[in-house]
């Protein structure tokens, strides 16, 4: 037997998050799957993934995904991703920029989303994002001054009929963006394994492709 403290510390070191946050991500990810593949109501799905309150489920889903359950279902069915009305980069806030190169192992079979988030586990909508045609050079400008994480995501190739395309993900360590400076970041996208919690954030440009993965 190991102590609770040792388990929590080891779990967080391996996965990057606490057990509670990992479980919450698994539940929201299952809700996304049910919203995109079934006709169950939002209330039915909230119960099925373990929430006792529809309001709590809706709030948690929206915080993690960046869309309400109903809006996400519409996007999964082919509607355009709604515009985010909130200003992502306040005009009076100092900014810098981020650039670099993306590699994919294996190759990517879709455009690549590059986005900036405030957490190593992306939540909600990115602060700023760009869709590039393929792995290679990228640039995000302007990026607000602060500490951020950069995500690259794309759809990988299908290896067979039994193995459909997978999501390829690359994530940076914490970065510090300084005013008027450009920081270079190299990213490699791979298929996430069991150690990584599901990527919940809505992905502009590839979300409709992603729901079939």
C-alpha positions as CSV (number, residue, x, y, z in Angstrom):
1,X,0.0,0.0,0.0
2,X,1.1,3.5,-0.7
3,X,0.1,6.6,1.2
4,X,-2.6,9.0,-0.1
5,X,0.0,11.8,-0.3
6,X,2.4,9.7,-2.3
7,X,-0.3,8.5,-4.7
8,X,-1.6,12.0,-5.3
9,X,2.0,13.3,-5.9
10,X,2.8,10.4,-8.3
11,X,-0.4,10.6,-10.2
12,X,0.0,14.3,-10.7
13,X,3.6,13.9,-11.8
14,X,2.6,11.2,-14.4
15,X,-0.6,12.8,-15.8
16,X,-0.1,16.5,-15.0
17,X,-3.4,16.8,-13.1
18,X,-5.0,15.5,-9.9
19,X,-7.1,12.3,-9.9
20,X,-10.2,14.4,-9.4
21,X,-9.5,16.6,-12.4
22,X,-8.6,13.6,-14.5
23,X,-11.9,11.9,-13.7
24,X,-13.8,15.1,-14.4
25,X,-12.1,15.3,-17.8
26,X,-13.1,11.7,-18.6
27,X,-16.7,12.4,-17.7
28,X,-16.9,15.5,-19.8
29,X,-15.2,13.7,-22.7
30,X,-17.8,10.9,-22.5
31,X,-20.5,13.6,-22.6
32,X,-19.0,15.1,-25.8
33,X,-19.1,11.6,-27.3
34,X,-22.8,11.1,-26.4
35,X,-23.7,14.5,-27.6
36,X,-22.1,13.8,-31.0
37,X,-23.3,10.2,-31.5
38,X,-26.7,9.9,-29.8
39,X,-30.1,11.6,-29.5
40,X,-30.1,11.6,-25.7
41,X,-31.2,14.9,-24.2
42,X,-28.6,17.0,-22.3
43,X,-30.4,16.1,-19.0
44,X,-30.1,12.4,-19.8
45,X,-26.4,12.7,-20.7
46,X,-25.7,14.7,-17.5
47,X,-27.1,11.8,-15.4
48,X,-25.3,9.1,-17.5
49,X,-21.9,10.7,-16.9
50,X,-22.5,11.0,-13.2
51,X,-23.8,14.5,-12.5
52,X,-26.7,15.0,-10.1
53,X,-27.4,18.5,-11.2
54,X,-28.1,19.6,-14.8
55,X,-27.0,23.1,-14.0
56,X,-23.6,21.9,-12.6
57,X,-23.1,19.7,-15.6
58,X,-23.9,22.5,-18.1
59,X,-21.6,25.0,-16.3
60,X,-18.7,22.5,-16.0
61,X,-19.1,21.4,-19.6
62,X,-19.1,25.0,-20.9
63,X,-16.0,25.9,-18.8
64,X,-14.0,22.9,-20.1
65,X,-15.2,22.8,-23.7
66,X,-15.8,26.4,-24.5
67,X,-19.4,25.8,-25.7
68,X,-22.6,24.8,-24.0
69,X,-23.7,21.2,-24.5
70,X,-26.4,22.3,-26.9
71,X,-24.0,24.5,-28.9
72,X,-21.4,21.7,-29.0
73,X,-24.0,19.2,-30.4
74,X,-24.8,21.6,-33.2
75,X,-21.1,22.0,-34.1
76,X,-20.7,18.2,-34.0
77,X,-23.6,17.9,-36.4
78,X,-21.9,20.3,-38.9
79,X,-22.8,23.8,-37.9
80,X,-20.0,26.4,-37.9
81,X,-18.3,27.1,-34.7
82,X,-19.9,30.2,-33.2
83,X,-17.8,33.3,-32.8
84,X,-16.5,34.0,-29.3
85,X,-17.9,37.4,-28.4
86,X,-15.4,38.0,-25.6
87,X,-12.3,40.0,-26.5
88,X,-9.3,37.6,-26.4
89,X,-6.5,40.2,-26.4
90,X,-7.4,43.5,-24.7
91,X,-6.1,46.4,-26.7
92,X,-4.5,48.0,-23.6
93,X,-2.6,44.9,-22.6
94,X,1.1,44.5,-23.7
95,X,1.8,41.7,-26.2
96,X,4.5,39.6,-27.6
97,X,4.5,36.8,-30.2
98,X,5.1,33.1,-30.5
99,X,6.6,31.2,-33.5
100,X,8.1,27.9,-34.2
101,X,7.8,24.6,-36.2
102,X,5.4,21.7,-35.8
103,X,6.3,18.1,-36.5
104,X,3.8,15.2,-36.6
105,X,4.5,11.6,-35.7
106,X,2.8,10.0,-37.7
107,X,1.8,12.5,-40.4
108,X,-1.2,14.7,-40.0
109,X,-4.2,14.3,-42.3
110,X,-5.9,17.6,-41.5
111,X,-5.0,21.2,-40.9
112,X,-3.2,21.9,-37.7
113,X,-4.7,24.1,-34.9
114,X,-2.1,26.0,-32.9
115,X,-3.6,27.7,-29.8
116,X,-2.6,29.4,-26.6
117,X,-4.1,28.3,-23.3
118,X,-3.6,29.3,-19.6
119,X,-3.3,25.7,-18.4
120,X,-1.3,22.5,-19.3
121,X,-4.7,20.9,-19.7
122,X,-6.5,23.1,-22.3
123,X,-9.9,24.4,-21.2
124,X,-12.4,26.5,-23.0
125,X,-11.6,28.5,-26.0
126,X,-7.9,29.4,-26.8
127,X,-6.7,32.9,-26.0
128,X,-5.5,33.1,-29.6
129,X,-5.3,30.4,-32.3
130,X,-4.3,29.9,-35.9
131,X,-5.1,27.1,-38.4
132,X,-2.2,26.1,-40.6
133,X,-2.5,23.9,-43.6
134,X,0.0,21.3,-42.5
135,X,2.9,20.7,-40.0
136,X,5.7,23.3,-40.4
137,X,6.2,26.9,-39.5
138,X,3.7,28.8,-37.5
139,X,3.2,32.3,-35.9
140,X,0.8,33.6,-33.3
141,X,0.8,37.4,-33.0
142,X,-0.3,39.2,-30.9
143,X,-0.1,37.1,-27.7
144,X,-0.9,38.8,-24.3
145,X,2.1,39.1,-21.9
146,X,1.9,36.4,-19.4
147,X,2.5,32.7,-18.7
148,X,1.0,30.4,-21.3
149,X,1.0,26.9,-22.9
150,X,0.9,26.3,-26.6
151,X,-1.2,23.4,-28.1
152,X,-0.9,21.9,-31.6
153,X,-3.6,19.5,-32.6
154,X,-4.6,17.7,-35.8
155,X,-6.2,14.5,-37.1
156,X,-3.8,11.6,-37.8
157,X,-4.1,9.0,-40.5
158,X,-6.3,5.9,-40.3
159,X,-4.1,2.8,-40.2
160,X,-7.0,0.4,-41.1
161,X,-10.7,0.1,-41.0
162,X,-10.5,-1.2,-37.5
163,X,-8.2,1.6,-36.4
164,X,-9.8,5.0,-37.3
165,X,-7.9,8.2,-37.3
166,X,-6.6,9.4,-34.0
167,X,-6.1,12.9,-32.6
168,X,-2.5,14.1,-32.7
169,X,-1.5,16.5,-29.9
170,X,1.6,18.4,-29.0
171,X,1.9,20.6,-25.9
172,X,4.6,23.0,-24.8
173,X,5.9,23.5,-21.3
174,X,4.9,26.7,-19.5
175,X,6.1,29.8,-21.5
176,X,6.6,33.3,-20.5
177,X,5.6,35.9,-23.2
178,X,7.3,39.3,-22.8
179,X,6.2,42.6,-24.3
180,X,7.6,43.2,-27.8
181,X,9.5,39.9,-27.9
182,X,9.0,36.8,-30.0
183,X,9.5,33.5,-28.4
184,X,10.3,30.4,-30.5
185,X,8.6,27.1,-29.6
186,X,9.1,23.7,-31.3
187,X,6.2,21.3,-31.0
188,X,5.9,17.6,-31.9
189,X,2.4,16.1,-32.3
190,X,1.8,12.5,-31.3
191,X,-1.2,10.3,-30.3
192,X,-1.9,10.8,-26.6
193,X,-1.6,7.7,-24.4
194,X,-3.3,6.7,-21.2
195,X,-1.2,9.1,-19.2
196,X,-2.9,12.2,-20.6
197,X,-6.4,13.4,-19.8
198,X,-8.8,13.8,-22.7
199,X,-8.4,17.1,-24.6
200,X,-11.8,18.8,-24.0
201,X,-11.3,22.3,-25.5
202,X,-13.2,22.9,-28.7
203,X,-10.8,23.0,-31.6
204,X,-11.5,25.7,-34.2
205,X,-11.1,24.4,-37.8
206,X,-10.9,20.7,-37.0
207,X,-13.7,20.1,-34.4
208,X,-16.1,18.7,-37.0
209,X,-13.4,16.2,-38.2
210,X,-12.5,15.4,-34.6
211,X,-16.0,14.1,-33.6
212,X,-15.6,11.3,-36.1
213,X,-12.3,10.2,-34.5
